[in-house]
Amino acid sequence: MFLLLLSDGLQTAPLLGCLPCLRGARAALIPNALASLKARQAALPPTEEGLRALGVERVETFDLERGRPKALAGFDLLYFLGGNAFLLLKILRERGYEEALRRAAAQSLLVGVSGGALALGGTLAHIQLLDPSMNRRYGLENLDGLGLTASSICPHRARFGQKYAHFEARMDAFQKDTGRRLYLLEDGEGLLCTGAGQTWLRRG
């Protein structure tokens, strides 16, 4: 298993250094956490360029709403772009991708960024607590993530600290009240989950 949950992308030495060799790999870019076509068009090219710089040979956009779950087995790397985790999780459930992703987690490399990372982890309940408006349109009642790891991240620690009042205290209280483990990631940090355990990859 290789699951890498990121705050804002592959951009720092600890994150890049944890990756296995990607030379000749086939990667799927999954943009479904982004609701608008404009946002996808802005995010996909630089992400593809970054992966090619790491040696990935084939990079394909994989739209979950047009593809089929079994097609995920053909990729060496699944890369979930950031955006709205509630939207992404809704699509994953409605389109029946849950089991396919659990199988993929055992065979392929999975990378999630921000909202993409949240949907793959343990819960979205802390994001609902911080900003209920993100789920208002989608109406998810089951806030469990896919559970590829029991832990969850909260991305953009510094930015969220400025945006949401008493952010750190609220996240501490959430962990105490629920017994769930949260990793509050700064941009440039990630949580690496493998068969050997979990490693918080800090900026240094």
Phi, psi and omega in degrees: 000134174221105180235122182239115182255120189245154174282313185209030172112172181275096186219355182237159184302317179299324180287313180294325182289340182276348186284140170288174179297128180252009182299126179081004184286158173249124185241144173251124172266121185250107189261014193288349173286347178264119187283329187257148177296323180298317180294322178294317181296331178282325187273327188292312184301313180293329177293316177299317180299319180296321179290321178296325177295338178271001176105359179296129185274316182237125178237122183233139172283129181240106178274116183300332183279347178249335181274183179237143184307319184293340180291341180296335183294345182274000184251146175276333183223130172249121185240111182266116178289163179284178182144220182266113183294329180292318176299312182299314181296322177300315180294316180303318180288312184295328182266001173074037183268355189300308182292321179299323180286327176295321176293318181297326181297335180273346188238333187240175173268131178242129178232130177235140181246125174052248179300326176295323178289321181300318182294333182276343185270208189280319186203156171248007187297327179289330176287321174301321179296318182287318189213080181300339182296336181293336182255356187300319183286332189259335171064034178290129175261324174275107185265009174291136172284189179293339176075028175294338164221147180288336180282164178225155173256162164233112186281170169058050187307310182294316181295317179294327178298329177277329186277321187248127182298137176056038185304307184298316181296322180292322179288324174297315180296321178301315181295318180293321183286327186255342185075011180270146180267124176247138171252113180273101188266131167286157172301137184093359179247167180204166174244117180261124180242121177226180177297341180274352180129202183241142179227126175276112181269101183269167184287342178101000000 
